[in-house]
């Protein structure tokens, strides 16, 4: 492997010596500067970032990939040494915990490629990964380490197949009998869920919410930035809301029966009961950022500009074909359109817009 790669590198260098403007590199291999350091980001190498491989003390060989992996590869090995505590343990030397302070000097903070990538704008992330891989990575369906082997970059179709296999491992929702069971199921099976509090709900209400979340997750994968569910008191001023795109809040008196009554009155045309509420709020969670803050000023993102333009041009049609509530604000239009699509009641122009903007990946 090493000899083969050396031959390829020599070949590239020879060609570059003859053709000054030659540009030979790995597909989609760009360079970015992070804190003054040129960062290499081809899709094969980023999948290996952070890997730790063991050395055989007898042969001096390791069990990791052999570098350079490809022509112009900038990857290098970095020693990962034992800590003082580990060395003491390996050589049966007593190590007083009070001595720890003498060995823990200030260490430069390291950053993984994944963590660095998250500091970039969405546009830069798309430029690096490409739209398909960006969607799978951003949704949490695929990790950077899964995007390639040491020999080849996986195709979008192969990555989607991996994501689908991971999703089918999730236990399909079966109605539970207690609120405690409902909370446990949500935390164990809804991707990204950190906190669930169904206190104030009846078990039937919790089952309705979880059933719809399960349906949506199996269709879309990770549900936007959703990470918590809270039940709000009856004094809460709205039936439900998605707080900061992360917390699904539902008023405790919102039962399937009550919501069906509201829907029959013409307030909504999405799925009946709590399912429609869940669809609408998940629509909020899966909506791309509409605004961004730069230099203390708030402005539209690229998506926000497109949405604003579409919303203004079609507000009459939005109110007529969807609901007056959908026409009340840009973000409510997206959420209502998403909920209508889930109910199979979205007009064709709405479905086309959602698909064009890749809301939910459809």
JOTA-V70999 format. One record per residue. N is the residue number from 1. SS is DSSP state (2 for helix, 1 for strand, 0 for the rest). OMEGA is omega as a letter, one per 30 degrees, with the letter a starting at -180 (NA if undefined). BURIAL is b if it has 9 or more other ideal C-beta (glycine too) atoms within 8 Angstrom, else e. Layout:
BEGIN
n: [N,N]
ss: [SS,SS]
omega: [OMEGA,OMEGA]
burial: [BURIAL,BURIAL]
END
This chain:
BEGIN
n: [1,2,3,4,5,6,7,8,9,10,11,12,13,14,15,16,17,18,19,20,21,22,23,24,25,26,27,28,29,30,31,32,33,34,35,36,37,38,39,40,41,42,43,44,45,46,47,48,49,50,51,52,53,54,55,56,57,58,59,60,61,62,63,64,65,66,67,68,69,70,71,72,73,74,75,76,77,78,79,80,81,82,83,84,85,86,87,88,89,90,91,92,93,94,95,96,97,98,99,100,101,102,103,104,105,106,107,108,109,110,111,112,113,114,115,116,117,118,119,120,121,122,123,124,125,126,127,128,129,130,131,132,133,134,135,136,137,138,139,140,141,142,143,144,145,146,147,148,149,150,151,152,153,154,155,156,157,158,159,160,161,162,163,164,165,166,167,168,169,170,171,172,173,174,175,176,177,178,179,180,181,182,183,184,185,186,187,188,189,190,191,192,193,194,195,196,197,198,199,200,201,202,203,204,205,206,207,208,209,210,211,212,213,214,215,216,217,218,219,220,221,222,223,224,225,226,227,228,229,230,231,232,233,234,235,236,237,238,239,240,241,242,243,244,245,246,247,248,249,250,251,252,253,254,255,256,257,258,259,260,261,262,263,264,265,266,267,268,269,270,271,272,273,274,275,276,277,278,279,280,281,282,283,284,285,286,287,288,289,290,291,292,293,294,295,296,297,298,299,300,301,302,303,304,305,306,307,308,309,310,311,312,313,314,315,316,317,318,319,320,321,322,323,324,325,326,327,328,329,330,331,332,333,334,335,336,337,338,339,340,341,342,343,344,345,346,347,348,349,350,351,352,353,354,355,356,357,358,359,360,361,362]
ss: [0,2,2,2,2,2,2,2,2,2,2,2,2,2,2,2,2,2,0,0,0,0,0,0,0,0,0,0,0,0,1,1,1,1,0,0,1,1,1,1,0,0,2,2,2,2,0,0,0,0,0,0,0,0,1,0,0,0,0,0,0,1,0,0,0,0,0,0,0,0,0,0,0,0,0,0,0,0,0,0,0,0,0,2,2,2,2,2,2,2,0,0,0,0,0,0,2,2,2,2,2,2,2,0,0,0,0,0,0,0,0,0,2,2,2,2,2,0,0,0,0,2,2,2,2,2,2,2,2,0,2,2,2,2,2,2,2,2,0,0,0,0,0,2,2,2,0,1,0,0,0,0,1,0,0,2,2,2,2,2,2,2,2,2,2,2,2,2,0,0,0,0,0,0,0,0,0,0,2,2,2,2,2,2,2,2,2,2,2,0,0,0,0,0,1,1,1,0,0,0,0,0,2,2,2,2,2,2,2,2,2,2,2,2,2,2,2,2,2,2,0,0,0,0,0,0,0,1,1,1,1,1,0,0,0,0,0,0,0,1,1,1,1,0,0,0,1,1,1,1,1,0,0,0,0,2,2,2,2,2,2,2,2,2,0,0,0,0,0,0,0,0,0,2,2,2,2,2,2,2,2,2,2,2,2,0,0,0,0,0,1,1,1,1,0,0,1,1,1,1,0,2,2,2,2,2,2,2,2,2,2,2,2,2,2,2,2,2,2,2,2,0,0,0,0,0,0,0,0,2,2,2,2,2,2,2,2,2,2,2,2,2,2,0,0,0,0,2,2,2,2,2,2,2,2,2,0,0,2,2,2,0]
omega: [a,a,a,l,l,l,l,a,l,l,l,a,l,a,a,l,a,a,a,a,a,l,a,a,l,l,l,a,l,l,l,l,l,l,l,a,l,a,l,a,l,a,l,a,a,l,a,a,l,a,l,a,a,l,l,a,a,a,a,l,l,a,a,l,l,l,g,a,a,l,l,l,a,a,l,l,l,a,l,a,l,l,l,l,a,l,l,a,a,a,l,l,l,a,a,a,l,l,a,a,a,a,a,l,l,a,l,a,l,l,l,l,a,l,l,a,a,l,a,l,l,a,l,l,l,l,a,a,a,a,a,l,l,a,a,l,a,a,a,a,a,l,l,a,a,a,a,l,l,a,a,l,l,l,l,a,l,l,l,l,l,a,l,l,l,a,a,l,a,a,l,a,l,a,a,a,a,l,l,l,l,a,l,a,a,a,a,a,l,a,l,a,a,a,l,l,a,a,a,l,l,a,a,l,l,l,l,l,a,l,a,l,l,l,a,a,l,l,a,a,a,a,l,a,a,l,a,l,l,l,a,l,a,l,l,a,a,a,l,l,l,a,l,l,a,a,l,l,a,l,a,l,l,l,l,a,a,a,l,l,l,a,l,a,l,a,a,l,a,l,a,l,a,l,l,l,a,l,a,a,l,l,l,a,a,l,l,l,a,a,l,l,l,l,l,a,l,l,l,l,l,l,a,l,a,l,a,l,a,a,a,a,a,a,l,l,l,a,a,a,l,l,l,l,l,a,a,a,a,a,l,l,a,a,l,l,l,a,l,l,l,l,a,a,a,l,a,a,l,l,a,l,l,a,a,a,l,l,a,l,a,NA]
burial: [e,e,e,e,b,b,e,b,b,e,b,b,e,e,b,b,e,e,e,e,e,e,e,e,e,b,e,e,b,e,e,b,e,e,e,e,e,e,b,b,b,b,b,b,b,b,b,b,b,e,e,e,e,e,e,b,e,e,e,e,e,e,e,e,e,e,e,b,b,b,b,b,b,e,b,e,e,e,e,e,e,e,e,e,e,e,b,b,b,e,e,e,e,e,b,e,e,e,e,b,e,e,e,e,e,e,e,e,e,e,e,e,b,b,e,b,b,e,e,e,e,b,e,b,b,b,e,b,b,e,e,e,b,b,b,b,b,e,b,e,b,b,e,b,b,b,b,b,e,e,e,e,e,b,e,e,e,e,b,b,e,b,b,e,e,e,b,e,e,b,e,e,b,e,e,b,e,e,b,e,b,b,b,e,b,b,b,e,b,b,b,b,b,e,b,b,e,b,e,e,b,e,b,e,b,b,b,b,b,b,b,b,b,b,e,b,b,e,e,b,b,b,b,b,e,b,b,b,b,b,b,b,e,e,e,e,e,e,e,b,e,b,e,e,b,b,b,b,b,b,b,b,e,b,b,b,e,b,b,b,e,b,b,e,e,e,e,b,e,b,b,e,b,b,b,b,b,b,b,b,b,b,b,b,b,b,b,e,b,b,b,b,e,e,e,e,e,e,b,b,b,e,b,b,b,b,b,b,e,b,b,e,e,b,b,e,e,b,b,e,e,b,b,e,b,b,b,e,e,b,b,b,b,b,b,b,b,b,b,b,b,b,b,e,e,b,e,e,b,b,b,e,b,b,b,e,b,b,b,b,e,e]
END
